């Protein structure tokens, strides 16, 4: 192998390696939210990052008070349900070191890229609210019935796990079959483990309820995915159309001429137009090719110099003769040798016999 060949191989290998790195970075970038592709996940994720940092590094007493005020326990749901339902979804259980934060970024980014920010936010909020109400309202009923102590009305309940589990269920319906069953298998195993251990009955029952809520949203998210696909196709078509060169008004193989109104179309030296292909304009529309030009019959014209009283050769009376203006022979009365008599009759006979 010559040194030149070795250098070429080394250059090709380096280019291939750089291409693989670029593809890997692009694939990694698609897993993370961006202002254009996943703005809802990006903004929400930054808020969660800020509260997680404050929960780990802020004053402990202040953090505990904020968490108690944001808790969706039965007492707070009875006093101010709208506030606590929103505030409880601004915290990540476990702070910066929680696996919920990583799962939130990956799942919601993938879902928002497929169905858009509005539907992603709707699925998350629906799962969060329904699972919270489904677990807290029975607690309030049990306390009212005397089956649970009054302290159960003030237990701490916050986090994004219910909304995240709903988005997992919705995303599973948009993935190919292997990925769908793998995602549902992992989520189902987590829910089953919670129900078996039953460490926290509220969250243990809330997670499968949220997962089923996300699965119930599949018709909504599939319609959103179809609309997003059509919009992307239309945008791609518009972009390609902007760069296209418009076709000429007249194809290069057709003559560029119009038929004047109330007159036959004139063609080239091969005869009258209409034997080839011409074009005719229509009012308010683009000219369209036609196979034959509309030729209207010419009005009858008298031959110049032939009077109306000219006798017909067969005893009839010669009337007006419709002929083209090129009359053969000299015109009668304009320098003819016979003074316009016999020559005029011969001309009339010749024209009448045609």
VENLIN-V550519 format. One record per helix or strand of 3 or more residues. SS is the DSSP state (a for helix, b for strand). FROM is the first residue (numbers start at 1). LEN is the number of residues. If there is no record, write none. Layout:
BEGIN
ss: (SS SS)
from: (FROM FROM)
len: (LEN LEN)
END
This chain:
BEGIN
ss: (a a a a a a a a a a a a b b a)
from: (3 39 60 74 95 99 117 150 161 177 201 218 278 288 342)
len: (29 19 11 17 3 17 28 5 12 21 16 25 3 3 11)
END
